[in-house]
Amino acid sequence: HDPRILQYKEEIQVREGRCIQYAKDQGDAEEMELFQEECRVPRKNFERFINEKTSEFSEKGVKFCADAVAGLDPKSVEFDKELKACKTEYLTFQPKLRTVILKKGEALRETLSDFS
């Protein structure tokens, strides 16, 4: 995992905490509930985005490898070679996944207010 992704998660959580504290300071119980839910939206969205992109990435990788070895005898040397090659190539997709997640984190970070 990229440390910047963890950093974004932490920053979003810190702001969520400040947002919730701000909501509590406002006093009105009913409004506070709604406001607290709003405070949680950015974190929930970021987590969902990471999960969706990660599973999308995994599915692509699995399909990519399945296509690479399709029709080959699973006991053959060729099968092993193709499988190793596709897994190596599949790992080159990871920086793309990381970039997509980092861009989303940066964009989210810029939209969040500080409540400080």
Secondary structure as UniProt FT lines:
FT   HELIX           3..26
FT   HELIX           29..69
FT   TURN            70..71
FT   TURN            74..75
FT   HELIX           77..91
FT   TURN            92..93
FT   HELIX           94..111
//
